[in-house]
Amino acid sequence: MTMDPQLYKSKELVSGLADQIRQVSSGMSTVKIMHVCGTHEHEIVRYGIRQLLPANVHIVAGPGCPVCICPVEDIDRAITLSHAPNTTVLTFGDMIRVPATKTSLEAARRDGGSVKMVYSPFDAVTMARENPSQTFVFFSVGFETTAAGVAALIQRGVPENLYFLIANRYLPPVMKLLMEVHDDSLQGFLLPGHAATITGIHAYDFMIPEFNLPCTVTGFEPVDLLAGILELLLLIRNKDAKIINAFPRAVQEYGNTRALAILDKVFVRKPGIWRGIDIVDDTAYTLRPEYDHVDARKHLDGNPPYPPRARHPACQCHRVILGEIIPTECKLFGNVCTPNSPYGPCMVSVDGTCQTWFTYGSQEDNDFER
Ligand code: SF4
């Protein structure tokens, strides 16, 4: 049976869930829960979900924007490749404006580099087929969902003139770092519904034995978000550390097993840089040796002639990404740093917390100590 999509925005359901959340949290002390998804932050802010929550329930935005955590080293490499003879770098729109060490892909294009925006890696294949005498590099950024699409494409075979600069990241292990940064003050996680369509819920099983922390896989409509928050609060209140799938219409317990098999065939996961933050074990999707022939790092000279600098000295993106501060606590927010003139990646991407707060208004919550 197909449900009316408007149901997930229903005012009656939203207010009923908000009432239940108030009841469940009424006897609880301050609850700090984190999400790790740029789309969650975008929709939480867009629909005013924080304003529906009681004062003791706080939702902290974590590192869910793949553009924001893309290593500056990789953007520098893409910029260098865009200036190589007969070579065009293809990537998603958000990536093009992200500031790197000296410039951005957008500025590189103004300076004569060849950079084009694509909507999907399939566009890259089409362009390479239509222009066989030219070299193309697909600069691939994103979490599990994007990585799965790229892996399927590579496994199927791509034109000889198309290479991949892979900067994709696997999300779950970064939650260990977040627990460290927040000194165990987090009481639960809302898990990203779209990434879980690939991984299933068991990719997060480690959260139970290692941290005894409950998690709910959560969707993106207002009803999904509030239902995920309600389930999580119930688990926290009942001291019941387990992982619940609160987005069953999209997420299967074991995920997309076919996509997982292809990911495993094409990539091996290694320690990877998260921009401005750290190297996190087991997070960097890296092409297996069998796929060396499409690896831009192996075949094309993209080493920039300068060392990387992850951020402008005043930029606080790394702390926003970790949920240590809110965007308005960065001195550059909204005055010198705006979507038209971004100083950091969080102001560029539609999934970046600073961009979301700039677009929809501040979510300041002064009573809350992060
Ligand atoms: Fe970075 Fe700009 Fe956000 Fe400050 S306001 S953290 S500089 S993106």
Boltz pocket constraint, residues with backbone or C-beta under 6 A from the ligand:
constraints:
  - pocket:
      binder: B
      contacts: [[A, 314], [A, 315], [A, 316], [A, 317], [A, 318], [A, 320], [A, 327], [A, 330], [A, 331], [A, 332], [A, 333], [A, 334], [A, 337], [A, 338], [A, 342], [A, 343], [A, 344], [A, 345], [A, 346], [A, 347], [A, 348], [A, 354]]
      max_distance: 6.0
